[in-house]
Amino acid sequence: MNSEYTIPLQHFELLFNGSPGSFLILLPDESFTIVGVTDDYLRDTLTRRADILGKPVFEAFPDNPCTPEANSTRNLAASLQRVVKTRTRDLMAIQRYDVRNQSGTGFELRYWSPVNVPVLSPDGTLLYIVHRVENVTDYVRLVEEKKNQQQQTAELSARNQQMEAEILQNTRMLEEKNRELRQANDALSQYAKEAHDEARNKDEFLAMLAHELRNPLAGMSASLELLGIFGNDATKAVELRDVCYRQLGNLTRMVDDLLDVSRVSRGTVELRKKPLDLRDVLDSALHTLRRQFDDGSLSVNTRIASGAYRLLGDATRLEQVITNLLANAAKYTQNGGQVDVVLENEMKGNQSWAVLAVKDTGRGIPPDKLDAIFDMFVQVDTEIDRAGGGLGIGLTLVQKLVEMHDGIVTAYSDGLGTGSTFTLRLPLNAAVSMPMPSVRGGAMPVVQRPDTRVLLIEDNADARETLKHLLHAYGYDVEVAATGEEGLQRLLAHPPDVAIIDIGLPGLDGFEVARRTRAALGVGGLKLVALSGYSGPDTEKKAKNAGFDLHLVKPVQPAELPKILSIDRLGG
């Protein structure tokens, strides 16, 4: 072999064109003119040598106009400018750079791994720039689809070190996602268990609700049936009517508890906080429960330690809390048992606390229920006899109302048959100024003109007729309407002194009746009273904005009607 053999000059172009790999030779001029291209580059970019040689690179390969966010030409131009400036190679990150399809009617998706290398003369003059690319479109698609990642890694690992690093990074990301998925599965399993427990508690609650509703309904139904039989026996009629009143009171309390829990849970209850002495609240609650304690022959021992018990709170809600705890003690303590009520002061740091403990000798709380005793729908007494009764939502309401007063309520029991202790802690405020006690006189007389005319607008026939007869019995001149349209006509034609309007009327509802009445008659003279089963600040605000003077929540106690509807009360 002749060791001095040299390759003919004309063969160098053939050697470059056929070299494996995708290369462009660019002039370092202003437009980076293409002066050389390999066959692989033409194949990868779907172009022909005659179509691109001698053209500026960005004229031959423009951005895809269908991708306004594309920045391929800008990135490549920046890289080429760096090569011109630094005379060193510039490795670019993977780029999306679409190419025209062979028909020239559009573009095909392409991803590239580019590098730009300077070609220098012996004296350091920049002669050319070699633009080398590797078509990584398939790789990027595989990564984006996240399918068969292990196979992709094996196929692409031989391409170059940069790709291997990217695949390794994606593998680590996938492992992290798998770890997160396992955690999510664990959390989902825990959620499913909690949801199952909650569903079971709800089922028990609904069963108890049906049981508790049937009890007063059965008593009322039987009493009404007996009234038909003993109608001429005045003594028996009074007894049966008292049964109906008591059972109606039980129903009303259950509905009130349900509504209170719902409102507190949704954060729609607003406390009316005023200076108060917790001893007064406890005294009122004990007075309320006195008959229940007496009926069960329970011994109630009350001890109140000396000290101040002033705080800023909602007396009605706090009495509701204490009454609930006392009622539970009375309910679940057998006849002849004992209930101890102790109120003391406790200092923790700089804060003084009122500590109220209600301890009974009743049936106690099983260990598996103790931690969940304040949870919604949790029932301690789920036996068929349901000796204690109740809906099992009272303690949920107690906890939420106490927390709204920045307090804490806890429960303790050694188990069934050992009794229970509920402890309430409320922060005291010695700086609270107590209001002067009011002088109690006789009940405020009800101011009612004998000729007071009332228009009752109610779509429920039974409710309408019952309330109509009650109002007649109290001396009111009553007219009725069954729809909002009829009621509005009567209001505008012959305005009464007072209009009682059901909010939930079909068609023209009570709010709209009030708005149209006020628009036509103004705000003087006629008084509007809203009546509905809806309650809460939102409903009261809507009623006020519609023009109502007063909002009543069903059921209205009959004995309270004259006081509620007195002209003075309504501002007449």
SEDRENGU-600727 format. One line per 4 residues: number of its first residue (from 1); their letters; for each residue x, y, z of C-alpha. Coordinates in steps of 0.5 Angstrom, whole numbers, plus 500, padded with zeros to 3 digits. Example, Ala and Ser with C-alpha at 12.3 -4.5 7.8 and 13.67 -1.06 7.14 Angstrom:
// residues 2
1	AS	525:491:516  527:498:514
***
This chain:
// residues 572
1	MNSE	500:500:500  502:507:498  503:511:505  503:517:501
5	YTIP	496:516:498  492:522:499  484:523:498  483:527:492
9	LQHF	480:534:493  473:532:489  472:526:494  472:530:500
13	ELLF	465:533:498  462:526:497  465:523:504  462:529:507
17	NGSP	455:528:504  455:520:506  458:521:513  453:518:518
21	GSFL	450:523:522  446:529:521  450:535:519  449:542:516
25	ILLP	455:547:514  454:554:516  458:560:514  459:565:520
29	DESF	455:571:516  449:575:518  444:570:516  448:563:517
33	TIVG	448:561:510  448:553:508  454:551:504  454:543:506
37	VTDD	449:538:508  449:530:509  445:525:506  442:523:513
41	YLRD	440:531:515  436:531:508  433:525:510  431:527:517
45	TLTR	429:534:515  425:531:509  429:536:504  433:536:498
49	RADI	440:539:497  438:543:491  433:546:495  437:549:501
53	LGKP	444:550:499  446:557:499  440:559:503  440:562:510
57	VFEA	438:557:515  432:560:518  429:561:511  430:554:509
61	FPDN	428:552:516  423:557:519  418:556:525  412:552:524
65	PCTP	407:558:524  401:553:527  405:554:534  405:561:536
69	EANS	409:559:542  415:556:538  422:559:539  426:554:536
73	TRNL	429:559:531  430:564:536  434:559:541  438:556:535
77	AASL	440:563:533  442:565:540  447:559:540  450:560:533
81	QRVV	451:567:536  455:564:542  459:560:537  461:566:533
85	KTRT	463:570:539  466:565:543  469:560:538  467:554:542
89	RDLM	462:549:541  455:550:544  451:544:546  443:546:546
93	AIQR	438:543:550  433:538:546  429:543:542  422:542:538
97	YDVR	423:544:531  418:542:526  420:541:519  416:542:513
101	NQSG	412:535:510  414:533:503  408:536:500  410:543:502
105	TGFE	402:543:505  404:543:513  409:541:518  411:535:521
109	LRYW	413:534:529  420:534:530  425:534:536  432:535:536
113	SPVN	438:534:540  443:540:537  450:542:538  454:547:534
117	VPVL	461:547:533  466:552:530  471:550:525  477:555:525
121	SPDG	483:556:521  490:556:523  490:563:525  484:562:529
125	TLLY	479:565:524  472:562:524  471:559:517  465:555:518
129	IVHR	460:552:523  458:545:524  451:544:526  450:537:528
133	VENV	443:534:530  440:528:533  433:526:531  430:525:538
137	TDYV	422:525:536  421:518:538  424:519:544  420:525:547
141	RLVE	414:522:544  415:516:549  417:520:555  411:524:554
145	EKKN	406:518:553  410:515:559  409:508:556  414:502:556
149	QQQQ	419:507:560  424:501:561  424:499:554  425:506:552
153	TAEL	431:507:557  434:501:554  433:503:547  435:510:548
157	SARN	441:509:553  446:508:547  445:515:544  449:519:548
161	QQME	450:521:555  445:527:556  440:522:554  442:517:559
165	AEIL	442:523:564  435:525:562  432:518:562  435:517:569
169	QNTR	432:523:572  425:521:569  426:514:572  427:517:579
173	MLEE	421:522:578  417:515:576  419:512:583  417:518:586
177	KNRE	410:518:583  410:511:585  411:512:592  406:518:592
181	LRQA	401:513:589  403:508:595  401:514:600  395:516:596
185	NDAL	393:509:596  394:508:604  390:515:605  385:512:600
189	SQYA	384:506:604  384:510:611  379:514:608  374:508:605
193	KEAH	375:506:612  373:512:615  367:513:610  365:506:612
197	DEAR	364:508:619  361:514:618  356:511:613  355:506:619
201	NKDE	354:512:624  349:515:619  345:509:618  344:508:626
205	FLAM	343:515:627  337:515:621  334:509:625  334:512:632
209	LAHE	331:518:628  326:514:626  325:511:633  325:518:636
213	LRNP	320:521:631  315:515:632  315:516:639  312:523:640
217	LAGM	308:522:634  305:515:636  303:519:643  300:525:639
221	SASL	296:520:634  293:516:640  291:522:644  287:525:638
225	ELLG	284:518:637  282:518:644  279:525:644  274:523:639
229	IFGN	272:517:644  272:521:650  270:528:647  265:529:653
233	DATK	270:528:658  273:535:660  278:532:665  280:526:660
237	AVEL	280:531:654  285:536:659  290:530:660  290:528:653
241	RDVC	291:535:650  297:536:655  300:529:652  300:532:645
245	YRQL	303:539:648  309:535:651  310:530:645  310:537:640
249	GNLT	315:540:645  319:533:644  318:534:637  320:541:637
253	RMVD	326:540:641  329:535:636  328:539:630  331:545:634
257	DLLD	337:540:635  338:538:628  338:545:625  343:548:631
261	VSRV	348:542:629  347:544:621  348:551:623  354:550:627
265	SRGT	357:546:622  356:550:617  359:556:621  352:560:620
269	VELR	351:561:628  353:568:631  354:568:638  351:574:642
273	KKPL	356:575:647  355:579:653  358:580:660  355:574:664
277	DLRD	356:570:671  356:563:669  353:561:676  347:564:673
281	VLDS	347:560:667  348:554:671  342:556:676  338:557:670
285	ALHT	339:550:667  339:546:674  332:550:674  330:547:667
289	LRRQ	332:540:669  329:540:676  323:536:674  327:531:670
293	FDDG	331:530:676  325:529:681  321:524:676  327:520:676
297	SLSV	328:520:684  335:523:682  340:526:688  343:532:685
301	NTRI	349:535:689  351:542:687  358:545:689  360:552:687
305	ASGA	367:554:689  368:561:692  370:566:686  369:570:680
309	YRLL	365:567:674  365:573:670  366:572:662  363:574:655
313	GDAT	359:569:652  352:568:649  348:566:655  343:562:651
317	RLEQ	348:558:648  351:556:654  345:554:658  344:550:652
321	VITN	350:547:653  350:546:660  342:543:660  344:538:655
325	LLAN	350:535:659  345:535:665  339:532:661  344:527:659
329	AAKY	346:525:666  339:525:668  337:521:662  342:515:663
333	TQNG	342:515:670  337:509:673  332:511:678  335:513:685
337	GQVD	342:515:682  346:521:684  348:527:680  354:531:682
341	VVLE	355:538:679  361:542:681  363:549:679  370:551:680
345	NEMK	376:556:678  382:554:675  389:557:674  393:555:668
349	GNQS	399:560:667  396:567:667  389:565:665  383:563:669
353	WAVL	378:558:667  371:556:670  371:548:670  364:545:671
357	AVKD	364:538:672  357:534:671  358:527:674  353:521:674
361	TGRG	352:514:677  349:512:670  350:507:665  357:510:663
365	IPPD	361:510:656  364:504:653  371:505:652  371:504:644
369	KLDA	366:510:644  369:514:649  374:518:644  368:519:639
373	IFDM	363:521:644  363:528:641  363:526:633  357:527:629
377	FVQV	352:521:628  356:517:634  351:513:638  353:510:645
381	DTEI	346:507:646  344:503:640  340:497:643  333:496:641
385	DRAG	330:498:648  333:505:647  332:506:654  335:513:654
389	GGLG	332:516:647  335:522:644  338:523:637  345:522:639
393	IGLT	347:529:636  347:533:643  354:532:645  356:534:638
397	LVQK	353:541:638  355:542:646  363:541:643  362:546:637
401	LVEM	358:551:642  364:550:647  369:551:642  366:557:639
405	HDGI	367:560:646  374:558:646  373:553:651  374:545:652
409	VTAY	369:540:653  371:532:655  368:526:657  371:520:662
413	SDGL	368:514:664  371:507:666  366:503:662  359:501:662
417	GTGS	356:501:669  361:506:672  358:512:671  360:518:666
421	TFTL	364:525:668  363:531:663  368:537:664  367:544:661
425	RLPL	372:549:661  371:556:659  376:562:660  374:567:665
429	NAAV	375:575:664  375:578:671  375:585:667  368:584:664
433	SMPM	363:589:667  356:586:669  350:589:668  346:592:673
437	PSVR	340:587:675  333:589:672  327:589:676  323:584:675
441	GGAM	315:586:675  309:583:672  309:580:665  309:586:660
445	PVVQ	301:587:658  300:585:650  297:591:647  292:588:642
449	RPDT	287:593:639  280:589:638  279:590:631  286:588:629
453	RVLL	285:585:622  290:579:620  291:577:613  294:569:613
457	IEDN	298:567:606  299:560:607  299:554:602  299:548:606
461	ADAR	291:547:608  292:544:615  297:549:617  293:555:614
465	ETLK	286:553:617  289:551:624  293:558:625  287:561:622
469	HLLH	282:558:628  288:560:633  288:567:631  280:567:631
473	AYGY	281:564:638  285:570:640  280:575:638  283:577:631
477	DVEV	279:579:625  283:574:620  282:573:612  286:567:609
481	AATG	289:566:602  292:560:599  297:563:594  302:569:593
485	EEGL	298:571:588  291:571:591  295:574:598  298:580:594
489	QRLL	291:582:591  288:582:598  294:586:601  293:591:595
493	AHPP	286:591:595  284:592:603  291:592:607  290:589:613
497	DVAI	294:591:620  298:585:620  300:580:614  303:573:616
501	IDIG	306:570:610  309:564:609  316:564:605  316:558:601
505	LPGL	309:559:597  309:556:590  310:561:584  310:568:587
509	DGFE	314:566:594  313:570:600  319:574:599  316:577:592
513	VARR	310:578:596  313:583:601  317:586:596  311:588:591
517	TRAA	307:590:597  312:595:600  313:598:593  306:599:592
521	LGVG	304:601:599  310:603:602  313:602:609  308:605:614
525	GLKL	302:602:617  301:595:615  306:590:618  309:584:615
529	VALS	311:578:619  315:572:615  313:565:617  317:559:615
533	GYSG	321:553:617  327:556:614  332:559:620  339:563:620
537	PDTE	342:569:619  341:569:611  334:568:612  333:573:617
541	KKAK	337:578:612  333:576:606  326:577:610  329:584:612
545	NAGF	331:586:605  324:584:602  321:589:607  318:584:613
549	DLHL	318:587:620  319:580:623  321:573:622  318:567:625
553	VKPV	320:560:625  315:554:625  312:552:629  310:558:633
557	QPAE	308:557:640  300:558:640  301:562:647  306:567:644
561	LPKI	302:569:638  298:575:642  305:577:644  309:576:637
565	LSID	303:580:633  302:586:638  302:592:634  307:595:639
569	RLGG	312:589:638  311:590:631  312:598:631  305:600:630
***
